[in-house]
Structure formats: structure tokens, C-alpha cells
Amino acid sequence: MSISIGSELQYSSKTNSLEEKLKSTSTTDEELMEVCKSFESYMIEQVMKGMEKTIPGDDEENAYLEMFGDMLYQEYAKSATENQELGLAQMLYESMKRNDQGLNK
């Protein structure tokens, strides 16, 4: 699969316009922390799904886990994030605040 130059330019212009919107939008500390928690939760969920793939499967799949497994992992990830078990959201928040202060000086 190849990418043409035209699509690269289109991608670049979309990226630039998104960056401008982000720079012009002011966010509160609560919104920033919520985004960081959302990212941490998503990352934990993806790690759990990746770990599940390493478990040797039985011939007999659990139908309930197959249907509701994603919701289960989402709830586990949300719980881990809310209980600050990893602390990734807090570290990301602090890093973003530090970088934002450096840009605004």
C-alpha cells in the first residue's frame, strides 16, 4: 500500500489545523485530568486485550466472555484508573502542565 504525496499534504494540513484549534482552546485542570484518566483507562484496556490473546484458547469458548469481555475490560480499566493504581494519568497530567507552562512563558 502506498501513500501519495497529495494525501500526505492533506494529512499535514489537517494536522496543522487541529494543532491550531488545540492551541487556541483553553482547558481547565479538571478537563485535562479527565483526558489523562481517559487515556490511562484506554491503555490499560488495550493491555488487557493483548494479554488475553496470549492465553492458549480452549476448543470451548465462553460465550458470555466473548459477548461481554470488552465491557469487562473497560470496567477493570476504569476501576484501576479511578483507584490510581498505575498513576499514569497523574504523571501525564503533570507532564502536560509542565510543558504548557514552558510554552506560555
Backbone as a chain_set.jsonl record, in Angstrom:
{"seq": "MSISIGSELQYSSKTNSLEEKLKSTSTTDEELMEVCKSFESYMIEQVMKGMEKTIPGDDEENAYLEMFGDMLYQEYAKSATENQELGLAQMLYESMKRNDQGLNK", "coords": {"N": [[0.848, -1.177, 0.0], [0.649, 2.118, -0.908], [1.286, 5.558, -0.206], [0.147, 8.505, -1.494], [1.594, 11.665, -2.479], [-0.225, 13.721, -2.42], [-2.108, 12.906, -0.488], [-0.488, 12.98, 1.742], [0.003, 15.713, 1.992], [-2.58, 16.575, 2.461], [-3.071, 15.278, 4.88], [-1.145, 16.573, 6.437], [-2.102, 19.219, 6.409], [-4.503, 18.888, 7.76], [-3.556, 18.079, 10.22], [-2.14, 20.372, 11.005], [-4.264, 22.23, 11.225], [-5.699, 21.06, 13.295], [-3.84, 21.236, 15.366], [-3.715, 24.021, 15.659], [-6.316, 24.552, 16.558], [-6.223, 23.218, 18.999], [-4.283, 24.706, 20.32], [-5.54, 27.162, 20.531], [-7.674, 26.618, 22.132], [-8.619, 26.818, 25.415], [-8.171, 24.863, 28.281], [-9.51, 23.575, 31.295], [-8.051, 22.579, 34.427], [-9.382, 20.369, 35.434], [-10.599, 19.28, 33.159], [-8.343, 18.559, 31.698], [-7.189, 16.65, 33.394], [-9.201, 14.737, 33.3], [-9.056, 13.906, 30.641], [-6.518, 12.766, 30.68], [-6.967, 10.65, 32.457], [-8.792, 9.227, 30.945], [-7.167, 8.431, 28.81], [-5.339, 6.782, 30.197], [-7.056, 4.775, 31.1], [-7.929, 3.71, 28.639], [-5.476, 2.733, 27.676], [-4.859, 0.749, 29.579], [-6.985, -0.978, 29.123], [-6.399, -1.838, 26.493], [-3.99, -3.169, 26.956], [-4.895, -5.279, 28.55], [-6.522, -6.619, 26.706], [-4.572, -7.392, 24.893], [-3.077, -9.092, 26.514], [-4.925, -11.09, 26.893], [-4.931, -12.354, 24.445], [-2.64, -13.863, 24.556], [-3.202, -16.042, 26.062], [-3.572, -19.467, 25.931], [-6.164, -20.793, 23.992], [-9.183, -22.593, 24.666], [-10.977, -25.296, 23.107], [-13.554, -24.904, 23.573], [-15.173, -22.019, 23.708], [-15.989, -19.382, 25.95], [-19.098, -18.168, 25.837], [-20.315, -15.984, 27.08], [-18.15, -14.457, 27.971], [-17.054, -13.871, 25.538], [-19.054, -12.235, 24.468], [-19.358, -10.169, 26.371], [-16.82, -9.453, 27.131], [-15.317, -7.197, 26.335], [-16.661, -5.116, 27.648], [-16.193, -5.893, 30.269], [-13.386, -5.633, 30.458], [-13.213, -2.878, 30.05], [-14.461, -1.907, 32.357], [-12.742, -2.938, 34.349], [-10.432, -1.518, 33.662], [-11.303, 1.129, 34.016], [-11.798, 1.088, 36.761], [-9.206, 0.584, 37.77], [-7.949, 2.927, 36.955], [-9.419, 4.944, 38.298], [-8.815, 4.276, 40.925], [-6.227, 4.948, 40.972], [-4.128, 3.12, 40.529], [-1.999, 2.66, 38.759], [-1.04, 5.239, 38.241], [-0.412, 6.575, 35.968], [-2.021, 8.486, 34.679], [-1.805, 10.696, 36.384], [0.936, 11.268, 36.181], [1.096, 11.887, 33.455], [-0.606, 14.102, 33.356], [0.799, 15.936, 35.006], [3.124, 16.222, 33.466], [2.079, 17.351, 31.112], [1.079, 19.767, 32.1], [3.462, 20.943, 32.929], [4.793, 21.185, 30.469], [3.016, 22.902, 29.175], [3.235, 25.238, 30.699], [5.841, 25.919, 30.097], [5.594, 26.586, 27.429], [3.991, 28.831, 27.461], [5.482, 30.88, 28.524]], "CA": [[0.0, 0.0, 0.0], [1.463, 3.322, -0.984], [0.613, 6.805, 0.113], [0.528, 9.516, -2.473], [2.01, 12.948, -1.92], [-1.43, 14.516, -2.18], [-2.707, 12.537, 0.793], [0.412, 13.457, 2.791], [-0.244, 17.147, 2.155], [-3.899, 16.706, 3.073], [-2.882, 14.885, 6.276], [-0.378, 17.635, 7.074], [-2.954, 20.388, 6.627], [-5.456, 18.536, 8.815], [-2.797, 18.081, 11.472], [-1.87, 21.769, 11.358], [-5.493, 22.886, 11.673], [-6.029, 20.504, 14.603], [-2.905, 21.827, 16.325], [-4.139, 25.406, 15.896], [-7.512, 24.503, 17.403], [-5.815, 22.832, 20.345], [-3.558, 25.822, 20.928], [-6.462, 28.261, 20.816], [-8.655, 26.174, 23.107], [-8.106, 26.741, 26.777], [-8.813, 23.803, 29.044], [-9.359, 23.675, 32.739], [-7.272, 21.491, 35.009], [-10.262, 19.205, 35.572], [-10.751, 18.681, 31.832], [-7.063, 17.96, 31.351], [-7.053, 15.431, 34.195], [-10.177, 13.774, 32.792], [-8.488, 13.366, 29.405], [-5.409, 11.904, 31.077], [-7.562, 9.43, 33.007], [-9.38, 8.508, 29.822], [-6.056, 7.795, 28.102], [-4.822, 5.689, 31.026], [-8.053, 3.718, 31.068], [-7.863, 3.1, 27.313], [-4.233, 1.987, 27.576], [-4.998, -0.457, 30.396], [-7.904, -1.855, 28.402], [-5.688, -2.43, 25.366], [-3.021, -4.113, 27.514], [-5.656, -6.463, 28.959], [-6.921, -7.336, 25.49], [-3.357, -8.007, 24.37], [-2.737, -10.21, 27.392], [-5.895, -12.159, 26.66], [-4.534, -13.063, 23.222], [-1.523, -14.758, 24.843], [-3.707, -17.203, 26.794], [-3.989, -20.521, 24.999], [-7.614, -20.941, 23.996], [-9.808, -23.91, 24.673], [-11.877, -25.506, 21.977], [-14.849, -24.405, 24.022], [-15.102, -20.606, 24.068], [-17.029, -18.922, 26.852], [-19.946, -17.267, 25.05], [-20.545, -14.74, 27.817], [-16.924, -13.663, 27.934], [-16.921, -13.378, 24.17], [-20.02, -11.154, 24.267], [-19.224, -9.067, 27.324], [-15.425, -9.305, 27.519], [-14.882, -5.806, 26.163], [-17.229, -4.314, 28.744], [-15.495, -6.3, 31.48], [-12.071, -4.994, 30.454], [-13.423, -1.437, 30.217], [-14.738, -1.649, 33.777], [-11.492, -3.163, 35.082], [-9.524, -0.399, 33.363], [-11.84, 2.323, 34.674], [-11.573, 0.927, 38.195], [-7.773, 0.766, 38.036], [-7.635, 4.347, 36.763], [-10.031, 5.722, 39.378], [-8.104, 3.974, 42.169], [-4.857, 5.418, 40.752], [-3.226, 2.0, 40.756], [-0.78, 2.865, 37.965], [-0.582, 6.612, 38.386], [-0.016, 7.098, 34.668], [-2.795, 9.701, 34.401], [-1.226, 11.785, 37.172], [2.23, 11.621, 35.584], [0.81, 12.527, 32.177], [-1.166, 15.416, 33.697], [1.888, 16.798, 35.477], [3.994, 16.494, 32.326], [1.392, 18.273, 30.208], [1.045, 21.077, 32.762], [4.833, 21.471, 32.893], [5.067, 21.59, 29.093], [2.164, 24.043, 28.871], [3.801, 26.415, 31.345], [7.042, 26.268, 29.346], [5.195, 27.196, 26.165], [3.318, 30.116, 27.682], [6.395, 31.879, 29.086]], "C": [[0.888, 1.232, 0.0], [0.617, 4.547, -0.673], [1.083, 7.846, -0.887], [0.883, 10.817, -1.77], [0.8, 13.813, -1.595], [-2.07, 14.185, -0.845], [-1.825, 12.969, 1.952], [0.186, 14.938, 3.056], [-1.586, 17.384, 2.836], [-3.807, 16.353, 4.555], [-2.169, 15.983, 7.044], [-1.253, 18.853, 7.356], [-3.992, 20.121, 7.702], [-4.777, 18.568, 10.176], [-2.543, 19.51, 11.937], [-3.128, 22.468, 11.864], [-5.912, 22.361, 13.041], [-5.121, 21.086, 15.675], [-3.299, 23.26, 16.657], [-5.374, 25.452, 16.795], [-7.144, 24.174, 18.839], [-5.086, 23.963, 21.061], [-4.502, 26.947, 21.324], [-7.488, 27.9, 21.88], [-8.014, 26.129, 24.485], [-8.888, 25.664, 27.526], [-8.579, 24.04, 30.52], [-8.535, 22.487, 33.219], [-8.103, 20.219, 35.118], [-10.441, 18.495, 34.234], [-9.477, 17.958, 31.417], [-6.875, 16.651, 32.115], [-8.001, 14.354, 33.704], [-9.671, 13.124, 31.502], [-7.343, 12.415, 29.721], [-5.919, 10.586, 31.649], [-8.175, 8.578, 31.901], [-8.295, 7.775, 29.028], [-5.527, 6.608, 28.889], [-5.784, 4.503, 30.987], [-8.021, 2.969, 29.737], [-6.611, 2.239, 27.182], [-4.318, 0.685, 28.374], [-5.899, -1.47, 29.7], [-7.196, -2.561, 27.251], [-4.648, -3.446, 25.839], [-3.732, -5.401, 27.92], [-6.09, -7.296, 27.748], [-5.715, -8.039, 24.865], [-2.93, -9.205, 25.202], [-3.673, -11.383, 27.159], [-5.501, -12.994, 25.44], [-3.398, -14.047, 23.47], [-1.965, -16.015, 25.576], [-4.121, -18.265, 25.781], [-5.489, -20.768, 25.118], [-8.051, -22.39, 24.058], [-10.622, -24.061, 23.405], [-13.249, -24.928, 22.294], [-14.696, -22.963, 24.481], [-16.252, -20.267, 25.008], [-17.844, -17.865, 26.118], [-20.17, -15.939, 25.763], [-19.316, -13.846, 27.8], [-16.7, -13.097, 26.542], [-17.843, -12.19, 23.926], [-19.712, -9.93, 25.124], [-17.789, -8.816, 27.771], [-14.935, -7.874, 27.407], [-15.395, -4.92, 27.283], [-16.533, -4.633, 30.057], [-14.133, -5.619, 31.565], [-12.183, -3.478, 30.616], [-13.657, -1.101, 31.69], [-13.508, -1.883, 34.643], [-10.544, -1.982, 34.894], [-9.986, 0.869, 34.05], [-11.593, 2.268, 36.177], [-10.104, 1.149, 38.555], [-7.377, 2.225, 37.916], [-8.176, 5.181, 37.912], [-9.333, 5.491, 40.711], [-6.632, 4.363, 42.108], [-3.829, 4.328, 41.024], [-1.928, 2.135, 39.966], [-0.197, 4.247, 38.157], [-0.141, 7.24, 37.081], [-0.739, 8.402, 34.353], [-2.197, 10.899, 35.14], [0.106, 12.231, 36.585], [2.041, 12.349, 34.262], [0.285, 13.94, 32.392], [-0.059, 16.385, 34.104], [2.836, 17.17, 34.345], [3.361, 17.507, 31.377], [1.315, 19.669, 30.81], [2.423, 21.739, 32.706], [5.166, 21.968, 31.492], [4.247, 22.821, 28.708], [2.715, 25.326, 29.487], [5.059, 26.876, 30.618], [6.724, 26.95, 28.039], [4.632, 28.595, 26.338], [4.232, 31.181, 28.259], [6.921, 32.798, 28.043]], "O": [[1.784, 1.357, 0.835], [-0.6, 4.555, -0.856], [2.283, 8.032, -1.092], [0.517, 11.037, -0.615], [0.802, 14.551, -0.609], [-2.529, 15.083, -0.14], [-2.33, 13.29, 3.028], [0.178, 15.373, 4.208], [-1.721, 18.273, 3.676], [-4.391, 17.039, 5.394], [-2.541, 16.295, 8.176], [-1.155, 19.452, 8.427], [-4.33, 21.017, 8.475], [-5.356, 19.028, 11.16], [-2.709, 19.825, 13.116], [-3.065, 23.223, 12.835], [-6.423, 23.121, 13.864], [-5.58, 21.398, 16.774], [-3.223, 23.669, 17.816], [-5.465, 26.293, 17.689], [-7.674, 24.765, 19.779], [-5.254, 24.155, 22.266], [-4.29, 27.612, 22.338], [-8.108, 28.787, 22.468], [-6.99, 25.476, 24.686], [-10.111, 25.572, 27.413], [-7.578, 24.63, 30.927], [-8.351, 21.511, 32.492], [-7.59, 19.118, 34.918], [-10.437, 17.266, 34.17], [-9.533, 16.868, 30.85], [-6.446, 15.652, 31.536], [-7.644, 13.176, 33.693], [-9.845, 11.921, 31.302], [-7.217, 11.366, 29.09], [-5.367, 9.526, 31.358], [-8.081, 7.351, 31.928], [-8.487, 6.629, 28.623], [-5.291, 5.542, 28.32], [-5.355, 3.357, 30.856], [-8.079, 1.739, 29.71], [-6.672, 1.136, 26.639], [-3.892, -0.366, 27.894], [-5.613, -2.667, 29.689], [-7.379, -3.763, 27.057], [-4.448, -4.473, 25.191], [-3.228, -6.495, 27.664], [-6.029, -8.525, 27.773], [-5.836, -9.157, 24.365], [-2.476, -10.214, 24.663], [-3.256, -12.54, 27.223], [-5.718, -14.206, 25.417], [-3.204, -14.972, 22.681], [-1.186, -16.96, 25.701], [-4.92, -18.0, 24.883], [-6.014, -20.931, 26.22], [-7.37, -23.288, 23.564], [-10.919, -23.084, 22.717], [-13.996, -24.522, 21.404], [-14.137, -22.716, 25.55], [-17.353, -20.8, 24.874], [-17.336, -16.787, 25.812], [-20.21, -14.888, 25.124], [-19.422, -12.631, 27.635], [-16.213, -11.977, 26.388], [-17.456, -11.237, 23.25], [-19.796, -8.795, 24.654], [-17.563, -8.042, 28.701], [-14.218, -7.388, 28.283], [-14.666, -4.078, 27.808], [-16.307, -3.739, 30.872], [-13.764, -5.089, 32.613], [-11.33, -2.862, 31.255], [-13.112, -0.124, 32.203], [-13.251, -1.117, 35.572], [-9.931, -1.508, 35.85], [-9.175, 1.609, 34.606], [-11.225, 3.269, 36.793], [-9.798, 1.827, 39.536], [-6.554, 2.711, 38.692], [-7.468, 6.036, 38.444], [-9.263, 6.398, 41.54], [-5.88, 4.143, 43.057], [-2.802, 4.565, 41.66], [-0.865, 1.76, 40.461], [1.022, 4.403, 38.227], [0.443, 8.324, 37.081], [-0.132, 9.328, 33.815], [-2.097, 11.99, 34.58], [0.381, 13.427, 36.498], [2.744, 13.319, 33.978], [0.685, 14.869, 31.69], [0.009, 17.51, 33.608], [3.302, 18.307, 34.273], [4.036, 18.417, 30.895], [1.471, 20.657, 30.093], [2.535, 22.941, 32.467], [5.751, 23.039, 31.333], [4.739, 23.689, 27.987], [2.666, 26.384, 28.861], [5.323, 28.075, 30.528], [7.487, 27.8, 27.578], [4.781, 29.445, 25.46], [3.783, 32.308, 28.466], [7.703, 33.697, 28.349]]}, "num_chains": 1, "name": "protein.A"}
